[in-house]
Amino acid sequence: MLVKMRPDATEDEVAAVEKKLNGLGYKTGKLVGTEITLIGVYGDISRLPVGEIEELAGVEQLIPISKAYKRVAQKGGPDKPIYQTVPIGSS
């Protein structure tokens, strides 16, 4: 999940969101851009109190990341490919 902060969010507001998430047992990673700041939330988000996070100062939006996206972003190796070849037809 990503927590998108408002463009006018202060550093203290961003830090407070990270502290709240860390206190709930989640790892976080911060991406700071010129216009927005995103906080990545790592872990099982099925028990994340979404309402509590959305109400924190500076939070604009929570963006779920689907499993399909995570699958596409995975990297494999020669011994562990992330794809499978399936024959189609009689050839």
Secondary structure, DSSP 8 states (H G I E B T S, - for coil): -EEEE-TT--HHHHHHHHHHHHHTT-EEEEEE-SS-EEEEEES-GGG--HHHHHTSTTEEEEE---HHHHHHH---BTTB-S------S--
